[in-house]
Amino acid sequence: ARAALCNRPVAPAHLPPTKVVEYIRSLPAVERSRWENFVAQHGQQGFTVARIESERTLKLLRDMVADSVEQGWSIAEFEDRANFWLKGVSQLGDGRLRTVWNMTVSNALRDGRYAELRDPEVARVLTHFLFDAIIDGVVRENHAALDNGIAPVDWPGWATYGDPLGFNCRCGRSAITRGRAARMIASGEGFDLTEHVPAEAGPDPGFRQ
């Protein structure tokens, strides 16, 4: 997710940009009015943007995000091109376009990273997730409450308390060994989410992954 906040799209070395592009292009374009039914019926992610109800426009915007990663555009270049092609169709404005780009690319990076953890050989070694919030002057309280929370990779609670917790969320999860998880919890450096989730922790109001 942090890579998605940089000015120029950068994928980590273990996740080639081609995989990020393939993932983004594979997302079904779903009108916002159909989103809830789509998720319930298919149980998969898709690409949608609030107040855009044209599948053609959604596909165009989705493919432009993929193009930005593939061709190395800066976010400013993406915003300029998207505003040009969407002129007369939908004026999202730079702020919303940046959110669309950040969320789409960060989701692609995150899903690719987590997919690698499902490899049986990797899963035997990296058994736990460590939640990592960026603690600074703009971190949201409900995000910060989960910082250093630890739980097994297959903990069902990650469906609610995993990143992202909201739009432009900068949080992430690091995969760690069972031994490190135990040491961090024992020393108080981390805490066991399976035993206690802070009351203020969770996704932003109204946000669904």
N, C-alpha and C positions, 0 to 999 in steps of 0.2 A: 504494500500500500504506500509505503514511503516513496518508492520509486515513481509512483504515479503523480506525486506532488512536485517533481522536478520540472524545470522549464522545458527540457527536452526529453521525450520518452526514452527511457532506458530500462531494459529487462535485465534481471540478474543473469550471471553467466550460466547458471544451471538451467535456466528456462529461456531457450532461444527466442528471439523476437518473432520468428516464423510461427512458433506455437501460440504466442499471444495473438497474432493476427488471425490464425486459423480459428482460435477460440471465439474471438469477437465476431468474425464473419459467420460462425455457426449459430449465433444466438438468433432465435426466431424474433421477428419484429411483431410486437403485440400492442395493439391500441390500449390506452390506459383503461378505457371502459371495460375491456375484456380481461384485464390483468388478473383479478382475483380468481375468475373462473379458469383461466389458463393455468395458473399455478396449482389450483386444486385438482384439475383434471390430469395435468401432465407431470406435475411434481418436478419441474425443471426450471432453470433460469431462462429469461428472455430479455429482450431489449425494449424498453419503453421509456417515454418521456412525458411528464405531465403536460396536459393541454395540447398534445399532438395526437390527433385521431386518424391520421392518414398513414396507412401501412407503407405506402411508397415513400413518404417523407421520413418515416422512421428507418427504413432500409437505407436511404441515402445518408442519413446522419450516422447510423451504425457503421456503414462502409467508410465514411470519412474518418471516423475514429480509427478504424483499422488501417486506413491509408496513412494516417499521421504517425503510427508506430512503424509501419513498413518503410516509409520514406523519411522518417526522422524529422518531421515537422516540429517546431516549437508549439507550445500551447497557443501563443499569439497567432501563429500562422494558421493553426486549426480554426481558431475563432474567426479570423478574417475570411477564410474560405467557406466556412459553414454559413456565416452571415450572408456572403455573396450568393451561394446556391439556394439558401432558404428565403431570400428576399421575396416578399410578396406571398410567401407560404406560411412562414412562422418566424416571428422575431423573438428569439429566446434571450438575446442579450448576452454579453460576454460572461457575466457572472454565472448564468445558468448553463451556458455552453461549457464553461470550465468544470462545473459540477458534473455534467454528463461525461466529459472526458475523464476526469479523475475517477469517478465511480466505475466506469466501464473498464478502463485499463487496470485499475487496482483489483477489480474482481477477477480479471483474466490472470493477473500475476498470482493472486492468492489461490485461485482454484488450481492453477498449474502446480504451485508449490505444494498444496495439500494433496494433490493427486500423486505426487512423487512419494509422499509418506505412506501411501497405501501399498507400495511395493513390500511384499512380505519380508524381504531381507532388511529393509530400512525400518519397518514397523517393529521388528524384534529388538532393535537398538534404541530407536527414538520413540518411546512409549507415551510421553506426556507432552502437553502444551503448556507453555508459560505465557500468560497474557502480558503484553507490553504496551502500555499507554505512554504517549509522549507527554510528560509532566512539564508543563510550562504555563505561561500566563493565559493561554486561550483554551487549555484542555477543558472539556466538559466534565462536570462533577461525576456524572453517572459512568463516564468512561474511566476517569481516574480511579474510581472505587475498585475497579477490577485489576489494576496494575499489580503485577507479581502474583496474580491468582494462578493456581496450578491445578490441572486435572488430566486424567488420561485422555489420549487422543480420541477415543471412542465414547467419551462422556456425552450422554444425550443433551446435557445442559448447554453444550456449545451451540446448539441450534438457536438458542436464545441469547447467550452471553458471548458468543464468538464475534469477531470482527467481520464486517463493519457494523458499528452500533448506530450509525447515522450517516447522513450525507457528508461527504468530505471527511469522513473519519480517518484518522491517521494511525489508529491502533493496529496491532498485529499480534500474531502468536508465533512463538519460537518453539521448535520441537526440541525436547531435551530427553536425556536418559532417565530411567527409573531411579538410578542412584542419585543423580543430581536433584531430581524432584524431591526425594526423601531428605537429602541434606538441606535444601533450601527451606523446606517446611519445618524441619527440626530446629534450624537456627533462627527461624522467624524472618528470614529474608524473603520468604514467600508464604502463601497460605493455601490451604486445601479447599478448593471450590466445591468439592463433593460433600464437604462437611458444613460449609458456611459460605453463602453468597451475600455480600453486603446489601442491606435493604435499599440503598440508593443506586445500586448498580443495575445496568440493563440498557437496552436500546433507547434512543431518543423517542419521545412521545410520538406515536403514529408511524414510526419507521418500521418497515418490514424488510428483511433481507431478500 
